[in-house]
Amino acid sequence: MAELVQNLGSFVPDNLIVDGSVPILTKAVKLDAEQGELKRGTVLGKIIKAVGTIEKPEDEDKGTISEVVLGKTAKLGTYTLTCTTATDTGISAVFKVVDPDGIRLDDATAGVAYVGPINFTITEGTSGFALDDEFSISVVAGDGQYKVVNSANVDGSQDADCILADDVNTAEGSVVAVAYTSGHFNRKALIFGGKDTADMHEAKLRELGIFLSDNVPY
């Protein structure tokens, strides 16, 4: 799809901005596609990590790995899953899970959904797993695009980063728009994803130089 460009010089005289007591700074952001119409005042988070390549045993009859998604604490780098209890022991295969820093995490058992910094399910195949069979899952840097902030996200966009300055429609593709990176804003005018509220993100916004007031009508 073609990349759309939002007017970077626009300004809307409303009650989103409280006053000029804090310098109002902006930056260009690329909005992730298919979020629909986003309104001025939407708080955005940045996609900073994603699942990368997944390496599997060459013999696919041994088994598979599926439902691989990030957990909230996923680190950049490679997670290794090494079989320590083989299928032929009469019990489900067990895998040692080691994170990119070499820290051993909870073991994973075939047939049981694994929940941690990364989430996945290993399924035994017709021939089953042998000792030292290995999977690896890489976590790579995200594409740097922006989404509506939502504490339920796991790709980095759960953390507030900036505030959208204009109404934008992303239904037809990614959009380059302008976002506020500092200033004094009306908390009643801010829009969040999921069930998030201004209270949940205020501390992070303050660290960025974005300050909120709640005594302004909207």
C-alpha positions in Angstrom: 0.0 0.0 0.0 1.1 3.6 -0.6 2.4 5.5 2.4 0.2 8.5 3.2 1.6 11.7 4.6 -0.3 13.8 7.1 0.0 17.6 7.1 2.9 18.3 9.5 2.1 21.9 10.1 -1.5 21.7 11.2 -2.8 23.1 14.5 -6.3 22.8 16.0 -7.3 25.5 18.5 -9.1 23.4 21.1 -8.7 22.4 24.7 -6.2 19.6 24.2 -3.3 22.0 24.9 -3.7 23.7 28.3 -1.2 26.5 27.9 2.3 27.3 26.9 3.9 26.9 30.2 5.7 23.9 28.9 7.4 24.1 25.5 5.3 22.3 22.8 7.6 20.1 20.7 6.6 17.7 17.9 8.1 15.0 15.8 7.0 13.0 12.7 5.7 9.5 13.4 4.8 6.6 11.2 1.5 5.1 12.3 0.9 1.3 11.9 -1.6 0.5 9.3 -5.2 -0.8 9.8 -5.9 1.0 13.1 -8.7 2.8 11.4 -9.4 6.5 12.2 -7.3 7.9 15.0 -8.3 11.2 16.7 -6.2 14.1 17.7 -5.2 13.6 21.4 -4.6 9.8 21.0 -1.7 8.7 23.1 0.8 6.6 21.0 3.3 3.9 21.9 6.2 2.8 19.7 6.7 -0.8 18.4 10.2 -1.6 19.5 10.4 -5.5 19.3 8.9 -8.4 17.4 9.3 -12.1 16.9 12.0 -12.8 14.4 13.2 -16.1 12.9 12.4 -19.5 14.5 14.8 -22.4 14.0 13.5 -25.9 14.3 15.0 -29.5 14.2 15.6 -30.5 10.6 13.4 -33.6 11.0 9.9 -32.2 11.1 8.5 -35.5 12.2 10.1 -34.9 15.6 7.6 -32.2 16.4 6.7 -28.5 15.9 6.5 -25.2 17.7 3.5 -22.9 17.3 1.7 -19.9 18.8 5.0 -18.0 19.3 4.3 -14.6 20.6 6.1 -12.1 22.8 5.6 -11.7 26.5 5.8 -8.3 28.2 9.4 -8.9 29.4 10.9 -10.3 26.1 14.5 -9.3 25.6 16.1 -8.7 22.2 18.2 -11.6 21.1 17.8 -15.4 20.9 16.0 -17.8 23.2 17.1 -21.4 23.0 15.0 -24.4 23.8 17.0 -27.6 24.3 15.4 -31.0 24.9 16.6 -32.5 28.2 14.0 -35.3 28.6 13.3 -37.1 25.4 10.0 -38.5 24.1 11.1 -42.1 24.4 11.3 -41.8 28.2 7.5 -42.4 28.2 6.7 -38.9 29.3 6.3 -35.7 27.4 9.5 -34.1 26.2 10.9 -31.4 28.4 13.0 -28.4 27.1 15.4 -26.2 28.9 14.7 -22.6 28.1 17.5 -20.1 28.1 17.2 -16.3 27.4 19.5 -14.1 25.4 21.6 -13.3 28.5 22.2 -17.0 29.2 19.7 -17.0 32.1 17.8 -20.3 32.5 14.0 -19.8 32.7 11.3 -22.3 33.6 11.4 -25.5 31.6 8.9 -26.1 28.8 6.9 -29.3 28.4 5.6 -30.5 25.1 1.9 -30.2 24.8 1.7 -27.5 27.4 1.4 -23.8 26.5 4.5 -22.0 27.8 4.0 -18.5 29.3 6.9 -16.3 30.0 9.1 -13.6 28.3 8.1 -15.5 25.2 5.0 -17.7 24.8 4.8 -20.8 22.6 3.6 -24.4 22.4 5.8 -27.4 21.5 3.9 -30.4 20.0 5.5 -33.8 19.7 5.5 -35.4 16.2 5.4 -39.0 15.0 9.0 -39.8 15.9 9.3 -37.6 19.0 12.2 -35.5 20.3 15.6 -36.8 21.3 18.1 -35.3 23.8 19.6 -32.0 22.6 17.0 -31.4 19.9 16.7 -27.6 19.8 14.5 -24.8 18.9 15.6 -21.2 18.8 13.4 -18.1 18.8 14.8 -14.6 18.0 13.4 -11.4 19.2 14.3 -8.5 16.9 13.9 -4.8 16.9 10.4 -3.6 15.9 9.7 -1.5 12.8 9.5 1.7 14.9 5.9 2.4 13.9 3.4 3.8 16.3 0.1 2.3 17.7 -2.5 3.5 20.1 -0.9 2.9 23.5 -2.4 0.0 25.3 -1.0 -1.6 28.5 -2.1 -5.0 27.1 0.4 -4.8 24.2 3.7 -6.5 24.4 5.7 -5.0 21.5 6.7 -1.8 23.3 3.6 0.1 22.4 2.3 -0.6 25.9 4.4 2.4 27.0 3.3 6.0 26.2 5.6 7.9 23.9 3.8 10.9 22.4 0.4 12.4 21.5 -1.2 12.5 18.1 -1.7 16.1 16.9 -4.2 15.5 14.1 -7.1 13.3 13.1 -5.6 10.5 10.9 -7.1 7.6 9.0 -4.8 4.5 8.7 -7.4 2.2 7.1 -5.6 2.4 3.7 -2.0 2.1 4.9 0.6 3.5 7.2 0.5 7.2 7.7 3.2 9.7 8.5 1.8 12.2 11.0 2.8 14.7 13.6 2.8 14.0 17.3 3.5 16.1 20.4 6.6 15.1 22.4 6.3 17.7 25.2 3.8 20.2 26.5 1.0 20.7 29.0 -2.2 18.8 28.0 -5.8 18.3 29.2 -6.1 14.8 30.5 -9.8 14.8 29.7 -9.0 15.2 26.0 -6.6 12.2 25.8 -7.5 8.9 24.1 -6.1 5.5 25.1 -6.4 2.0 23.9 -8.2 -0.8 25.7 -9.2 0.1 29.2 -6.2 2.4 29.8 -6.6 5.7 31.5 -4.5 8.8 31.9 -3.6 7.8 35.5 -2.0 4.6 34.2 0.4 6.5 31.9 0.9 9.9 33.6 4.2 9.0 35.3 5.7 7.9 32.0 4.4 10.9 30.1 5.9 13.2 32.8 9.3 11.6 32.3 9.0 12.6 28.6 8.1 16.2 29.3 4.3 15.8 28.8 2.4 17.2 31.7 -1.3 16.8 32.4 -4.1 18.9 34.0 -7.6 17.8 34.8 -9.3 21.1 35.5 -9.9 22.0 31.9 -13.3 21.3 30.3 -13.5 19.3 27.1 
